[in-house]
Amino acid sequence: MILDKKIYQKIKKTYDLMNKEGRLPSAGQYKTFDDLRFFRFHLIKILLNPPQENNKDTYIRRYDDIADELGINRHELMTVLEEMNGHPHRYWRIGTNRGQYGEGESLWDHLRNGNYIAIGWTELGNLSDITPDEAGKEKIRERLDDAGYDSTHHNVNPPFKIATEIQVGDLVLASRSLKVLGLGRVVGNYYYKNDDSCPWPHRIPVKWLSFDEWTLPRGGPLQPALYEIKNVTNMIEIERRICDTPPPEPPNKIISRIQSILERKGQAILYGPPGTGKTYWAEKSACELAAQSNFGCGFDQLCAHQKSLITGDGESFGYLRTSCFHPAYGYEDFIEGYRPEQADSQMIFSLRDGVFKRLCKDASENPQTSFYLIIDEINRGDIPRIFGELMTIIEKDKRGKSMNLPTSGEQFKVPINVFIIGTMNTADRSISLLDAALRRRFGFIELMPDPSVLGGATIEGIHLGRWLEALNQKICENLARDARNLQIGHSYLIKEDGKPITDFSEFARALHEDIIPLLEEYCYEDYSTLEKILGSDIVDVDGQKIRHELFKPYARDDLIQIIWRVLINNGTEE
């Protein structure tokens, strides 16, 4: 067998999909690779050594053999490989330790946690103006001479390559000597950042694919710190490591929907009745998406330090920030405004940045990092007043454009790497009542009660999912036309660990302390309607009250029978 089993299955799966979608070439559309680089690249990607005879006919014979093994023709194989692998990319090795021979301090933590590769050469300044030609190299030499170095004794290739040659899609190995510490893919272009976070200012953003430690099968030079890997054995081993990396877990449907909207619009709102998990999913999605975009893996796979970079550590802010709107919340809290503070025993007013302005500043300084803001209860605030001119520049096509802030006079912009997730309780306010400008700029995801989340959980013979479904049916039948937004969410019957409650006393407390007070608010002293929902055993219409004595321990058996009747009256009992 020519092909590795995993590669064989991957090619067959891609072929079947393309064939089903009608994307395979017909006899009159056959194509081939005209450049030998393409022939060589795709063989390495499928873990095969290129032939020693470097000519087109030899390569074609090799591809014919592979196609025969797969039971397809060579032209179909080439089309499938191009679909799988894209265009040729390059392979790079970069050191992670300071010092001429890499014997100094390790900066691997900075590179891993910051999702970039980097080199020193601080004296060169920003290299964004370096051109990919000999003139660009000469400019680097001139800067070295101006900084007091002898350019004839310095290898200018590392700064030249990081500024002009490493491209999006290239694979990089972060290494200490010959030991590989991390394998990543380039996801952005060169940028310069000279700050205290890392002493190496010349950087390229990467998505780390693996942190497994291993050694290159064929050694290479330890100097310079950055060089291109051209040994075929090493390149095939890199591809094998990617192939053997476990695939990510299937994405959660809600998180996938949120991600889709954020990619399309930049901001999303989760809305629905109380207890449907809006805040839970906003926080979980933001953590998961921040982990995936900034570290290339799920949030649960991160180490404690990486998690603190996302959520904050109590002393510094993380990539994820949270705010909660309320009637007193204003533009001054969100963007900027004057706030009182004491100075020299006197009260003065000073201009302060709000939570969103601070987030945008941090995002602008870290363009390779994704930042997330959760706005809980977004509809409880005066949104047009809070957002102000932000209502214009949060639009996806206006991201990065500056606007003059009226209070400070500063130029303010919303970077492309900022994402907003809001939550909205529709029992308080329907989305139809939201500002039209806000509705146009946000994508909306409705979260409704989902009894299936409770699975087959039963307590004292009461099936929780069917009981909740029956209760919500009664709510929809007896409340006003907006009853759909007044249903009871499944999270009232879920414990902190995310599992359904299993003890009857917990169920009784949730009913007595959470669900009944909410229904009382919906009905607002209309006890006859409340009786239709909960039944006459729980609601005393004549006395205009709830029979609280039923929730005492001694009335346990009676309460079980009464709760059962909700199911019986709806014809949903087993």
Phi, psi and omega in degrees: 000128183284313188270148168299146185301317181295319180294318178304311182294323180295317179295317180297319180295317178294319178300312181299319180294314181294323178295319179297324182271001178071032184254012176269148184288144172273175185304324181277357183244014183300142179227162175218169178275124181272337182258130180299338177300322180293315178304312184293316182301312185288332174293317179297320181297333178256023170067035178240142176287134174295153179294152180292326177281109188271069176221162188297318183298320179296318178297317181299318177299322179294317179292326177298319179297319180294316180298321178298320179297325181276345181078029178229175178266166187297322182294321175295319179300314180297322178295318180293318181295323177294323176295317183287317193254345183070205182272159181304139175233177184245168183237135185229149172243134179227138180285161182237000181245146178285167178101156185299324182247020178068028182261359185268203183301139177277133176249017183300321180301320179296314182293317182294310185285333180270354179059054176206163165252159185200161171226167181280246179058043182303326185297345181279343184070193182293129182259016183296339182267002181284128180269152184279057180209183181297330177296326177294318177297321180295324178295322177297318179298320179297320179293324176297315179297319179296330180276001177095011179259157175269105186295340180289343181254008180243134176280112184274359183297315181305308179293327179294317182292318182291332182275333189231337190254325181290126187241161175303131181102341177294153177259141183230144175246118172274121191227153168242110189059234179265000180273126178277129180257330182205145178240124184220169177242135180292130183237004181200179184264167179305140170215160183245128179215106182255096181216187183280351185292329180200135183287352178263113189269341184270112193228156174223127181289139178226159170252116182287129181262334183200144174245017176295140178265131180204173183242137177301132181295330177242121182297161178218177180292141176273347175231137003286171182296335180237123175210160180274133177275122181239353179289124185299319180300317178293319181295319179295322178296322176299314180295324178295321179297321177293318180298324183275352178293127181303136179294151179295154178297148178304133184293143174296140185298319181293316179297321179297320179294318179296315180300318180299317180292319180297322178292328183275319186243334182096343180209145182222155175234128174265123183229156179160179180296170179297144173080019180260008173086026183296309180294321179302312183287329176297313181291315181296318180294316181297317179296316183292316181291324177295320179294316182294315184284329184262335183233353176075019178207174181289159182299321181292341180273352182283153172282170184300321180295316180296321177297321180292331176294330179278311187268348186092158183244015181092339179248328179229153181286152176258190178288342179249126177239157181226139172222163180225120180282149175205171186302332181269357183284137185223181178304324182296328179280330188266315183254287178194158178177169179275133180229144181288143172208158183265132178217123182054046177064016177235151178269123178233168176248127180237151181279126181235148174281141176275177187299320183284323178296319178296319178298316181293325176296315179297321180293323179294326180281344181230070187295343181272358184249137177271131179245146183229139175238125173261126175250101180280144179054049186299330183279355178276349178260166175277088192300313180302322180289320183292317185281326180054226181291348178300334182303334179275314191270003172275348177301143186302318183281356178248004176299139180090347177275139184272149175223142182281124178279131186291332184279306183269340185079004181285156171276125185235139177218156177258113182294159181291340182266023175250132180230140184242132174235117178255157174237149186212123179271112184285352173290335178274320186198129179288152178294341179293341180268357180288155176305131183299324179296323179291316181300325182288332186267344180252151167263146186242139176232120181273130175245113182252166176305134184232089181302337181294337178298331181280353177059222180260022183300131177228147176228120181053039179082358181268117178282111189299317182297315181289327177296315179297319179297318179294319179297315181292330176295319178295322178297314181294329181282332191246347179263183186290185185296340179271017185300333180302326180273001182249015180287170181262127182281158183290338185292343175296339182250020180239139179280175182297333180278005177087002181257152179298150176296149184237350184252136183297325180297324176293319179296317180296320179295319179298319179293315186285319189261341183243306189285312182297314177301325178293318178292325175299321178294319179298318184275335178042078176068009175265082187287340177290321176290320179298325179293323180294333181275312187261342181098156183288342178291328181264326184253124175264097184295315181297319181275356180053054182201170174266140178279083185294337182296339179295341184263010173282152182304325183290342182261017185306308184296321178295319181295322178301314179295322180294318179295325178301326186293336175300319178291316184297317183294339178261003178067029182249009180287155179287000000 
